[in-house]
Amino acid sequence: MSLIVAVFVPTGIVLSAHVNNLLIAHHIEAFKSQLTKSSTVSTTSDLAARLLKYFQQFHSVQTLGFVVVGYDGSEPWVMGVDVKKNEVKRVNRNLQSGEVEYGVHAGGDTSIVGRLLSQPVFNPPFPLLNLQDAVDFSRHLIRTTIDQMRFEPRFATVGGPIDTLLATSDGARFLAHKSLTAS
């Protein structure tokens, strides 16, 4: 069985959050290091459960969530991890039929994406999208959210460079990723 996994924080704003006076990014690196030293992770669900357990040790009162994506063999998994609610759940499976569902899993400030996707008749045929169209659509949703927030009477909670992670049964890699620069 091959296992391809990736963990990312669904909103840029959470990356600037602190848990025990350290950035979330620091904790993710420590978690990855801990995984390397311990026994292997056998499933995407196992990785999500371990991530939840890792962050529960800090007893944080803030809302903190992650999306864990991976492939168990050839089956795609998308797991939502909610630390505050002590919850891990698979979000890409139809509970009634048990079938894998393809679509959008948005995190963070989802109000604009929710409006864009509120009429399913106008949504793309997700199971039929090729990888490039799926990447373009995901970036379109984020870019539209950033642009729309400029015109709404509230503080912008989404902005900056857009990271794009591609997870396939062959592996996970960033197509676009912020990098540090010196000014």
ABEGO torsion letter per residue (X at the ends): XBBBBBBBBABAAAAABBBGGBBAAAAAAAAAAAAAABBBBABAAAAAAAAAAAAAAAGBABBBBBBBBBBBEABBBBBBBBAAAGBBBBAABBAAAGBBBBEBBBBEBAAAAAAAAABAAABBBAAABBAAAAAAAAAAAAAAAAAAAAABBBBBABEEBBBBBBBBAAEBBBABBBBBBBX
